[in-house]
């Protein structure tokens, strides 16, 4: 089971750190990703980190602002979000990747957590 937390209301330019805690099983051998769904829009890939933490990939619009990381000892994945923009407003979900490429394809992720709402005001 995956549980995302850390969402909230923040002004544009602010920061939030999302956490995704795993329970019931170990996800240290899985790539872990963050997706988001804005109101009225499709689910969108945000970032992914490989099991070792050595490789990461990001949605172009969040590069340089968001950082994904993981602590396998704590079975937790993080998404540090800086310089937030109103267009980042969405429900953010974490997921464990069990499939192949592309990393951005939500169908490659078998385990999903409940989302956490991020609202960025202008």
TORPA-4810 file (N, C-alpha, C, O; in nm, 3 decimals):
<nodes>
NODE_1_0.083_-0.119_0.000_0.000_0.000_0.000_0.087_0.125_0.000_0.189_0.132_0.069_X
NODE_2_0.045_0.221_-0.078_0.119_0.347_-0.087_0.030_0.460_-0.040_-0.089_0.463_-0.071_X
NODE_3_0.087_0.551_0.035_0.011_0.664_0.087_0.089_0.792_0.065_0.198_0.810_0.120_X
NODE_4_0.032_0.880_-0.015_0.095_1.010_-0.040_0.046_1.110_0.063_-0.069_1.106_0.107_X
NODE_5_0.133_1.200_0.100_0.097_1.306_0.195_0.184_1.428_0.167_0.279_1.422_0.089_X
NODE_6_0.150_1.537_0.233_0.230_1.658_0.221_0.169_1.766_0.134_0.226_1.875_0.122_X
NODE_7_0.056_1.738_0.075_-0.008_1.839_-0.007_-0.067_1.951_0.077_-0.071_1.944_0.200_X
NODE_8_-0.110_2.055_0.009_-0.170_2.167_0.079_-0.185_2.287_-0.012_-0.170_2.277_-0.134_X
NODE_9_-0.215_2.399_0.051_-0.232_2.525_-0.022_-0.106_2.609_-0.005_-0.059_2.631_0.106_X
NODE_10_-0.052_2.655_-0.117_0.070_2.736_-0.113_0.059_2.845_-0.219_-0.008_2.827_-0.321_X
NODE_11_0.124_2.956_-0.194_0.125_3.064_-0.292_0.226_3.034_-0.403_0.322_2.960_-0.384_X
NODE_12_0.202_3.093_-0.515_0.294_3.078_-0.627_0.435_3.119_-0.582_0.454_3.219_-0.513_X
NODE_13_0.533_3.039_-0.623_0.670_3.063_-0.582_0.710_2.988_-0.457_0.828_2.984_-0.421_X
NODE_14_0.613_2.929_-0.391_0.639_2.857_-0.268_0.685_2.714_-0.294_0.705_2.672_-0.408_X
NODE_15_0.701_2.640_-0.183_0.751_2.503_-0.191_0.666_2.409_-0.107_0.604_2.449_-0.009_X
NODE_16_0.666_2.285_-0.150_0.605_2.177_-0.074_0.691_2.053_-0.094_0.757_2.038_-0.197_X
NODE_17_0.688_1.966_0.004_0.752_1.836_-0.011_0.649_1.726_0.010_0.591_1.714_0.118_X
NODE_18_0.628_1.649_-0.092_0.537_1.536_-0.084_0.613_1.411_-0.042_0.730_1.392_-0.077_X
NODE_19_0.546_1.328_0.034_0.603_1.200_0.075_0.511_1.088_0.031_0.389_1.105_0.023_X
NODE_20_0.569_0.975_0.003_0.493_0.856_-0.033_0.549_0.741_0.050_0.659_0.692_0.025_X
NODE_21_0.472_0.701_0.148_0.515_0.594_0.237_0.452_0.461_0.195_0.333_0.454_0.167_X
NODE_22_0.534_0.359_0.191_0.487_0.227_0.153_0.470_0.140_0.277_0.550_0.147_0.371_X
NODE_23_0.369_0.062_0.275_0.348_-0.032_0.385_0.296_-0.163_0.329_0.239_-0.167_0.220_X
NODE_24_0.315_-0.268_0.403_0.264_-0.397_0.360_0.359_-0.474_0.271_0.353_-0.597_0.266_X
NODE_25_0.445_-0.403_0.201_0.545_-0.470_0.119_0.660_-0.374_0.098_0.647_-0.254_0.120_X
NODE_26_0.773_-0.427_0.054_0.889_-0.344_0.028_0.893_-0.303_-0.118_0.881_-0.387_-0.207_X
NODE_27_0.909_-0.175_-0.141_0.914_-0.124_-0.277_1.055_-0.081_-0.317_1.074_-0.011_-0.416_X
NODE_28_1.153_-0.124_-0.239_1.289_-0.079_-0.266_1.342_-0.129_-0.399_1.436_-0.071_-0.453_X
NODE_29_1.286_-0.235_-0.453_1.334_-0.287_-0.581_1.253_-0.234_-0.700_1.276_-0.274_-0.814_X
NODE_30_1.160_-0.144_-0.673_1.076_-0.089_-0.779_1.118_0.054_-0.812_1.162_0.130_-0.726_X
NODE_31_1.103_0.088_-0.938_1.108_0.229_-0.972_0.982_0.293_-0.916_0.875_0.231_-0.915_X
NODE_32_0.994_0.415_-0.870_0.880_0.484_-0.810_0.855_0.614_-0.885_0.947_0.688_-0.917_X
NODE_33_0.728_0.640_-0.910_0.694_0.759_-0.986_0.590_0.845_-0.918_0.519_0.802_-0.827_X
NODE_34_0.584_0.969_-0.964_0.479_1.062_-0.924_0.403_1.103_-1.049_0.461_1.133_-1.153_X
NODE_35_0.272_1.102_-1.036_0.183_1.149_-1.140_0.092_1.255_-1.080_0.085_1.270_-0.958_X
NODE_36_0.024_1.328_-1.164_-0.072_1.425_-1.113_-0.190_1.434_-1.208_-0.181_1.404_-1.327_X
NODE_37_-0.301_1.477_-1.152_-0.421_1.499_-1.232_-0.480_1.631_-1.191_-0.527_1.649_-1.079_X
NODE_38_-0.478_1.724_-1.284_-0.538_1.856_-1.261_-0.687_1.849_-1.295_-0.729_1.762_-1.371_X
NODE_39_-0.764_1.938_-1.240_-0.908_1.938_-1.267_-0.937_1.944_-1.416_-0.887_2.032_-1.486_X
NODE_40_-1.016_1.850_-1.464_-1.055_1.850_-1.604_-0.948_1.803_-1.701_-0.965_1.813_-1.822_X
NODE_41_-0.839_1.750_-1.647_-0.730_1.707_-1.734_-0.697_1.560_-1.713_-0.741_1.498_-1.616_X
NODE_42_-0.619_1.506_-1.805_-0.577_1.368_-1.794_-0.464_1.354_-1.692_-0.394_1.450_-1.659_X
NODE_43_-0.450_1.231_-1.645_-0.336_1.202_-1.557_-0.206_1.230_-1.630_-0.193_1.201_-1.749_X
NODE_44_-0.110_1.286_-1.560_0.013_1.332_-1.622_0.134_1.284_-1.543_0.138_1.296_-1.420_X
NODE_45_0.231_1.229_-1.613_0.356_1.189_-1.550_0.430_1.313_-1.501_0.434_1.416_-1.568_X
NODE_46_0.490_1.301_-1.382_0.567_1.411_-1.325_0.715_1.374_-1.312_0.802_1.446_-1.360_X
NODE_47_0.742_1.261_-1.248_0.882_1.222_-1.224_0.888_1.074_-1.189_0.790_1.015_-1.142_X
NODE_48_1.005_1.017_-1.211_1.029_0.877_-1.174_1.171_0.864_-1.125_1.261_0.936_-1.171_X
NODE_49_1.192_0.773_-1.033_1.325_0.743_-0.982_1.343_0.592_-0.982_1.254_0.517_-0.941_X
NODE_50_1.459_0.548_-1.029_1.485_0.406_-1.036_1.509_0.350_-0.895_1.527_0.426_-0.799_X
NODE_51_1.509_0.219_-0.883_1.514_0.156_-0.751_1.638_0.196_-0.674_1.632_0.209_-0.552_X
NODE_52_1.750_0.215_-0.743_1.874_0.251_-0.675_1.884_0.399_-0.646_1.970_0.442_-0.570_X
NODE_53_1.796_0.477_-0.706_1.802_0.621_-0.689_1.901_0.688_-0.782_1.918_0.810_-0.779_X
NODE_54_1.967_0.608_-0.866_2.071_0.663_-0.949_2.021_0.734_-1.074_2.094_0.814_-1.133_X
NODE_55_1.901_0.706_-1.116_1.849_0.767_-1.238_1.711_0.826_-1.211_1.627_0.765_-1.145_X
NODE_56_1.691_0.944_-1.263_1.563_1.011_-1.249_1.523_1.073_-1.382_1.608_1.107_-1.464_X
NODE_57_1.393_1.088_-1.401_1.339_1.152_-1.520_1.223_1.240_-1.478_1.150_1.210_-1.384_X
NODE_58_1.208_1.351_-1.552_1.107_1.450_-1.515_1.027_1.496_-1.636_1.073_1.494_-1.750_X
NODE_59_0.906_1.538_-1.606_0.826_1.612_-1.703_0.902_1.742_-1.732_0.955_1.805_-1.642_X
NODE_60_0.905_1.779_-1.858_0.984_1.897_-1.896_0.946_2.021_-1.816_1.033_2.100_-1.778_X
NODE_61_0.819_2.039_-1.791_0.775_2.162_-1.726_0.811_2.170_-1.578_0.797_2.276_-1.517_X
NODE_62_0.858_2.061_-1.519_0.896_2.064_-1.378_1.047_2.051_-1.359_1.096_2.062_-1.246_X
NODE_63_1.121_2.029_-1.466_1.266_2.018_-1.456_1.325_2.144_-1.397_1.290_2.256_-1.436_X
NODE_64_1.416_2.125_-1.301_1.478_2.238_-1.237_1.398_2.293_-1.120_1.449_2.374_-1.042_X
NODE_65_1.274_2.250_-1.106_1.190_2.296_-0.995_1.156_2.182_-0.899_1.148_2.203_-0.778_X
NODE_66_1.135_2.064_-0.953_1.099_1.947_-0.872_1.217_1.851_-0.863_1.296_1.838_-0.956_X
NODE_67_1.227_1.785_-0.749_1.330_1.685_-0.728_1.269_1.562_-0.663_1.208_1.571_-0.556_X
NODE_68_1.286_1.448_-0.728_1.238_1.322_-0.671_1.355_1.252_-0.603_1.468_1.253_-0.653_X
NODE_69_1.328_1.191_-0.489_1.431_1.118_-0.417_1.364_1.003_-0.341_1.242_0.996_-0.332_X
NODE_70_1.445_0.917_-0.288_1.389_0.804_-0.215_1.482_0.763_-0.102_1.603_0.784_-0.107_X
NODE_71_1.422_0.705_-0.001_1.495_0.648_0.112_1.445_0.505_0.127_1.341_0.481_0.188_X
NODE_72_1.519_0.413_0.071_1.473_0.274_0.071_1.467_0.216_0.213_1.386_0.128_0.240_X
NODE_73_1.551_0.265_0.300_1.548_0.217_0.439_1.415_0.253_0.506_1.367_0.181_0.594_X
NODE_74_1.358_0.364_0.464_1.230_0.408_0.519_1.112_0.370_0.429_0.997_0.399_0.461_X
NODE_75_1.143_0.307_0.316_1.037_0.268_0.222_0.954_0.390_0.182_0.831_0.383_0.174_X
NODE_76_1.022_0.499_0.155_0.954_0.627_0.129_1.017_0.697_0.009_1.138_0.694_-0.011_X
NODE_77_0.931_0.759_-0.070_0.973_0.839_-0.184_0.926_0.982_-0.161_0.820_1.005_-0.102_X
NODE_78_1.005_1.077_-0.207_0.974_1.219_-0.186_0.967_1.293_-0.319_1.027_1.253_-0.419_X
NODE_79_0.892_1.400_-0.317_0.892_1.492_-0.430_0.902_1.633_-0.373_0.805_1.686_-0.318_X
NODE_80_1.019_1.691_-0.385_1.041_1.829_-0.342_0.999_1.921_-0.456_1.051_1.911_-0.567_X
NODE_81_0.906_2.007_-0.427_0.853_2.097_-0.530_0.882_2.241_-0.491_0.832_2.290_-0.390_X
NODE_82_0.962_2.307_-0.571_0.997_2.446_-0.548_0.944_2.533_-0.661_0.905_2.483_-0.767_X
NODE_83_0.942_2.662_-0.637_0.896_2.758_-0.738_0.763_2.714_-0.799_0.745_2.711_-0.920_X
NODE_84_0.671_2.680_-0.712_0.543_2.628_-0.759_0.464_2.733_-0.836_0.470_2.853_-0.808_X
NODE_85_0.391_2.684_-0.934_0.310_2.769_-1.020_0.163_2.725_-1.011_0.135_2.610_-0.976_X
NODE_86_0.071_2.814_-1.041_-0.070_2.776_-1.037_-0.100_2.653_-1.124_-0.188_2.574_-1.091_X
NODE_87_-0.028_2.639_-1.232_-0.052_2.524_-1.321_-0.003_2.392_-1.262_-0.026_2.286_-1.321_X
NODE_88_0.063_2.397_-1.148_0.102_2.274_-1.077_-0.012_2.221_-0.989_-0.003_2.113_-0.932_X
NODE_89_-0.118_2.298_-0.980_-0.233_2.255_-0.899_-0.290_2.124_-0.952_-0.326_2.113_-1.070_X
NODE_90_-0.298_2.026_-0.864_-0.346_1.893_-0.905_-0.348_1.802_-0.784_-0.296_1.836_-0.677_X
NODE_91_-0.408_1.687_-0.803_-0.393_1.579_-0.706_-0.271_1.499_-0.750_-0.262_1.456_-0.865_X
NODE_92_-0.179_1.479_-0.659_-0.055_1.409_-0.688_-0.062_1.266_-0.633_-0.105_1.243_-0.520_X
NODE_93_-0.020_1.172_-0.717_-0.022_1.031_-0.682_0.118_0.972_-0.694_0.194_1.008_-0.783_X
NODE_94_0.149_0.882_-0.603_0.272_0.805_-0.619_0.236_0.666_-0.667_0.125_0.616_-0.644_X
NODE_95_0.332_0.603_-0.735_0.305_0.472_-0.792_0.435_0.394_-0.803_0.543_0.451_-0.817_X
NODE_96_0.423_0.263_-0.798_0.537_0.174_-0.812_0.538_0.116_-0.953_0.439_0.061_-1.001_X
NODE_97_0.653_0.130_-1.018_0.667_0.088_-1.158_0.706_-0.058_-1.166_0.806_-0.100_-1.108_X
NODE_98_0.627_-0.134_-1.239_0.656_-0.277_-1.255_0.672_-0.317_-1.401_0.705_-0.432_-1.431_X
NODE_99_0.648_-0.223_-1.491_0.653_-0.255_-1.633_0.777_-0.200_-1.699_0.880_-0.178_-1.636_X
NODE_100_0.763_-0.179_-1.830_0.877_-0.133_-1.908_0.868_0.013_-1.943_0.824_0.097_-1.864_X
NODE_101_0.911_0.042_-2.064_0.911_0.180_-2.111_0.778_0.213_-2.181_0.707_0.121_-2.222_X
NODE_102_0.746_0.337_-2.194_0.817_0.453_-2.141_0.785_0.478_-1.993_0.681_0.435_-1.943_X
NODE_103_0.873_0.546_-1.927_0.855_0.576_-1.785_0.730_0.660_-1.761_0.670_0.653_-1.654_X
NODE_104_0.691_0.736_-1.858_0.578_0.826_-1.843_0.442_0.759_-1.861_0.339_0.821_-1.838_X
NODE_105_0.442_0.633_-1.902_0.318_0.561_-1.927_0.262_0.506_-1.797_0.323_0.418_-1.737_X
NODE_106_0.147_0.555_-1.753_0.092_0.512_-1.625_0.063_0.362_-1.623_0.056_0.302_-1.516_X
NODE_107_0.046_0.300_-1.741_0.016_0.157_-1.747_0.135_0.071_-1.706_0.120_-0.049_-1.684_X
NODE_108_0.252_0.131_-1.694_0.371_0.059_-1.648_0.382_0.055_-1.496_0.478_0.002_-1.441_X
NODE_109_0.282_0.111_-1.429_0.284_0.120_-1.283_0.167_0.038_-1.228_0.051_0.064_-1.261_X
NODE_110_0.198_-0.060_-1.145_0.095_-0.152_-1.098_0.035_-0.113_-0.964_-0.079_-0.148_-0.934_X
NODE_111_0.111_-0.041_-0.882_0.064_-0.007_-0.747_0.050_0.144_-0.736_0.140_0.220_-0.770_X
NODE_112_-0.066_0.184_-0.687_-0.096_0.326_-0.677_-0.143_0.360_-0.536_-0.212_0.282_-0.470_X
NODE_113_-0.105_0.479_-0.493_-0.151_0.524_-0.364_-0.263_0.625_-0.379_-0.291_0.672_-0.489_X
NODE_114_-0.326_0.658_-0.268_-0.422_0.766_-0.270_-0.348_0.897_-0.291_-0.234_0.913_-0.245_X
NODE_115_-0.409_0.987_-0.357_-0.343_1.112_-0.390_-0.346_1.214_-0.278_-0.415_1.198_-0.177_X
NODE_116_-0.269_1.317_-0.298_-0.268_1.430_-0.207_-0.283_1.557_-0.290_-0.218_1.572_-0.394_X
NODE_117_-0.369_1.646_-0.245_-0.403_1.764_-0.323_-0.303_1.877_-0.300_-0.273_1.914_-0.187_X
NODE_118_-0.254_1.929_-0.410_-0.167_2.046_-0.408_-0.240_2.160_-0.479_-0.281_2.147_-0.594_X
NODE_119_-0.255_2.270_-0.408_-0.321_2.387_-0.465_-0.226_2.504_-0.458_-0.178_2.541_-0.350_X
NODE_120_-0.197_2.563_-0.573_-0.106_2.677_-0.581_-0.186_2.800_-0.620_-0.244_2.805_-0.729_X
NODE_121_-0.189_2.897_-0.534_-0.264_3.019_-0.560_-0.175_3.124_-0.626_-0.055_3.131_-0.600_X
NODE_122_-0.236_3.205_-0.709_-0.158_3.308_-0.781_-0.152_3.437_-0.703_-0.090_3.533_-0.748_X
</nodes>
